Every structure is written in C-alpha cells, then in structure tokens.
Amino acid sequence: MSVEPEHLNRRHMLKALAGGALGSLAVSQLVHASSEVAPLRTVKIPPRPKNISPEILAKDESFWAQVALNYDKVQGIVNLEHGYWGKMSKQVQEVFIAKTEMVNTQLSVYGRRHFKDDLAHSTNRAAQALGAENEEVVLTRNATESIHNLMRQYNNFEANDTVLFADIDYPSFKDTMRWLAKTQNVEPVEVILPAQTDQSEILDIYVKAFDKHPNLKLMLLTHVSNQHGLILPVADIAKAAKARGIDIICDCAQSWGLLDFTIAELNVDWAGFNLHKWIGSPVGVGALYMKKGSLEKISPYPGEIDPNNTLVDKRVHTATSNFASILTVPTAIDFHESIGPANKEARLRYLRNLWVKEAKQLPNIEVLGGEDDASSTGMGAFRIKGKVSLDEAKMLQQRLENEFNVFTVVRVGLASGCCIRVTPQIFISAEEIKQLTLALKSL
Ligand SMILES: Cc1ncc(COP(=O)(O)O)c(C=O)c1O
C-alpha cells in the first residue's frame, strides 16, 4: 500500500490535534487538513483461498460476485463495452469525490502550497506499479497526450527515412503517424496483420517488414489493440527492431491493468499508458514512460529546457488539469493491486473465452484477434462472416442492443473490415456473458 505524504495524513493530523499540538502546526497544514473528509468505506475484497492460481480463481463466480459489490453497476442492460474508460470502484470514487471537495474548497491555497508534492507522490506510485524508476515517469492527461508528444517531439529523422505502423494500431495514432510522415517528409508504411493470428506469425510479419524497409527509423507498436484485444509480442518485436536501429513508440493505453506486466518485460524505451482504463483511476490520468538515458531523440516540449536530456517531465506541459484525479491515483492503484493484476487478467480472459468458445462453433460468426491465450486478452471482437462494412457492423451493434439488451461497440480500422468489440469488466458475471452467447446463436 502507498504511504500518504505527511500533510495529507488524516490520522497524523487528528493525533496531533488530540495531543494539543495545535499551536505547533503550520497554518497551511491546518487549512489543508480541515477538509480531508470522508473515511474510506471498507474494502470488500474477499479473502483469496491460499495457493490458488489466477486461472482457477478466474472461474470462481462467488469470489468475483463479491468483488463486483465494490462497483456500482448500471441496471437493465449488460454492458460489454468497457474498453472506452474504466470504472472506479466505490472506494476510489469516494476518495475522488473527497479530493474534489478539498481542492474546490482550498483552491490555490492547496494548489500553490501542496500540489507539487502530491503530484510527485502519485507519479512515484505509478512508476512503482509499472516497475519503473520515479525519474522515468511523468503523469499526463491520457495516453494520447503521452504518445502524441513522443511522435511530435521525435527529432532524429533524416532524408529517405521510413516510419511504420499497423492496421491494428489505434486509428487516431495511425493518422498522426501519417501526418508525421508528411510533415517530416518521410515514407509511411502500414503493416497488415491477419484477422486471426498468433505471436509467432505477428513477429514474422514485423521482421519481414523491417527487412523490406531498411530505412525504417521509427515505429508505432501497440501492446494490446483497441480493435479486438490482440496482444502483440512487444519484447520480441522490440529486440528485432533495436537490432536494426529502429526506434519504438509503444502504445500501452489499453494494456496496463488488462494485462499483468512490468515495463522491463516490454523491452521498449518509450511508452504511453492510461490509468483511467484498467487501473480504474478517475478519468484524466495517463502516463509517459521514458527509459533513463533515452531522452535525446525526443525533444523537450516546445519552450521547455532540458540541456542534459535527463528530465522526462520536460517532455510534457500538462498545465492546469484535474487535481483530484491525480490525487486519487495511489488509491486506484492500491485497489487494483488488492484484487491482484494477475487475477484480473485471468478473470477477463476467462470471460472472453466463455463467449469465444461458443462463437467459434457458429458457422456464421467470425471471431477476431488472438488465437491463443498468449495473444488474447479479456477484450475480443467478432462479426457476421462476410459483413465487414460500417453499416453492417452498426446494424449488428443495434440488434445486440435493442433485441438482446447487450451493449457493445463497433470498431473501424482493421484492414479486414469493421467488427463488434466485446469488453467485459471484472464485475461482469458468467451469467451476463451467457446473454451474449444466446444472442450470437440467434443471429
Ligand atoms: C490502443 C489505444 N491507444 C490509445 C488510446 C487513446 O486513449 P486515450 O483516449 O485515453 O488517450 C486508446 C483508447 O481507447 C486505445 O485503446
């Protein structure tokens, strides 16, 4: 669990006050502590049976039903669209509301006196959870801010260079890569991955692309695709890229919290993350990771100065943002870790496999994405065979919503066509997944 800075520590304040230490406390501390409200609701994570593997625990409906009690759920529809942003647990939401009230009460008195320290505390907690060093991480407003800064501030292009991205990458990032190629006068290359694939095939496709384009300088590499939850073998692709001098911007917007990993396992120097998806922080928190010693090729944010290229926080200029969201980061990570990242990953994959197993038996349904556990997450996608247009996908999404009460989303961007993305959360039950499989059988 994280340690709160002293000036935020309510128990410390109460003890000091009870002990008659009022006179010795600085006024700034009193102002700050006076609006530290709302004791935390007890965390209701059920005890985990000892020595049980995440894969076995994933099937324990009663355990996950108790976990689900920590979330307020929408009634009347099965929501299988949790790839957009995450849900705060009740405890996290409560802290967020308390922090919002505190910031709104104290305004600049808090902001000018204490926010810097609290921002550092939240940043360090994120770095620790990622397995990074504190100096390697800066908090941003979202993954887009992190990744866009890396792309725009990349300063190592030469004439005849090439940049690479893939059809499974986040659509707006593909657009930014095309924009980058145009403005930097370099060549864009798009790699196409099969609609169903696995780790070795993906690696093979990337390596062939590297060999075909010897002037490749910079690539976008997505850890988990927003289209169908496909996992890319980032570390292996990075090894092959580094051997050829290719720089990598890694998009981990969808992967942190959906998968259990540390940054070292990815073997990349630069990556962008979201905390407001699977980590369950309030909306408005992302992170930028830059490995120590790797800053030279990414210029400081326009106007910022970092002559020795050692300061990651000079790569962004976030300006005024949601203070309370940032202050809630340690609580969100604590809650995420109390469930267990490996348990979350296994439960979500289990829920995906429940509907995918059934869908693969249906002659009219095409399941997209990873073909094995190493390539697939809890997020998945499907379409009716041959129906790849946007209109057809939209019609299918509407049928699922209106006829079967199952909420999903259309994804556009795969070279193979449009699809329906299905994304359960850890508070979704196997029973709710059944509602989707029943729907699939009636299509
Ligand atoms: C793979 C991927 N990259 C980037 C993003 C952008 O995230 P954000 O809008 O939080 O910046 C998303 C959002 O869904 C995503 O799934």
The ligand as an SDF file (V2000), in Angstrom:
LIG
                    3D

 16 16  0  0  0  0  0  0  0  0999 V2000
   -4.8410    1.1450  -28.0250 C   0  0  0  0  0  0  0  0  0  0  0  0
   -5.2840    2.5240  -27.6340 C   0  0  0  0  0  0  0  0  0  0  0  0
   -4.4430    3.5540  -27.7920 N   0  0  0  0  0  0  0  0  0  0  0  0
   -4.7670    4.8040  -27.4340 C   0  0  0  0  0  0  0  0  0  0  0  0
   -5.9960    5.1030  -26.9040 C   0  0  0  0  0  0  0  0  0  0  0  0
   -6.3160    6.5060  -26.5180 C   0  0  0  0  0  0  0  0  0  0  0  0
   -6.5740    6.6120  -25.1360 O   0  0  0  0  0  0  0  0  0  0  0  0
   -6.9860    7.9920  -24.5180 P   0  0  0  0  0  0  0  0  0  0  0  0
   -8.2010    8.4670  -25.2610 O   0  0  0  0  0  0  0  0  0  0  0  0
   -7.2850    7.7400  -23.0900 O   0  0  0  0  0  0  0  0  0  0  0  0
   -5.8430    8.9170  -24.7310 O   0  0  0  0  0  0  0  0  0  0  0  0
   -6.9240    4.0710  -26.7450 C   0  0  0  0  0  0  0  0  0  0  0  0
   -8.2720    4.3610  -26.2220 C   0  0  0  0  0  0  0  0  0  0  0  0
   -9.1860    3.5970  -26.3070 O   0  0  0  0  0  0  0  0  0  0  0  0
   -6.5590    2.7500  -27.0990 C   0  0  0  0  0  0  0  0  0  0  0  0
   -7.3880    1.7230  -26.9390 O   0  0  0  0  0  0  0  0  0  0  0  0
  1  2  1  0
  2  3  1  0
  2 15  2  0
  3  4  2  0
  4  5  1  0
  5  6  1  0
  5 12  2  0
  6  7  1  0
  7  8  1  0
  8  9  2  0
  8 10  1  0
  8 11  1  0
 12 13  1  0
 12 15  1  0
 13 14  2  0
 15 16  1  0
M  END
$$$$
